[in-house]
């Protein structure tokens, strides 16, 4: 019988990787699906945000965590979308013991308020 031979640890050089990429592994990777689904969700939410209607009364205080807080967007410059009085005001009339107010101006402009001047509605001159 021969003596047992020692086993040698022989290190082999790693084989060089091919320069071609494995495209099928790329398309099967979960990262690609996560990325594409996040882009799709972002595009959908952006579209919905642009279609969201503004609050009917921008001066009403907003209550956090209410349905209106979720339904309407937060407006920073709500006054910019409201109508502007462009003519000069000539006179203001208020009924005593009431919150009704009228204001008249140039070019037949008449506006009135039912709530003491919080909101104004343009009135047609007859």
Buried (B, 14 or more C-beta within 10 A) or exposed (E): EEEEEEEEEEEEEEEEEEEEEEEEEEEEEEEEEEEEEEEEEEEEEEEEEEEEEEBEEBEEEEEEEEEEEEEBEEEEEEEEEEEEEEEEEEEEEBEEEEEBBBBBBEEEBBBBBEEEBEEBEEEEEE
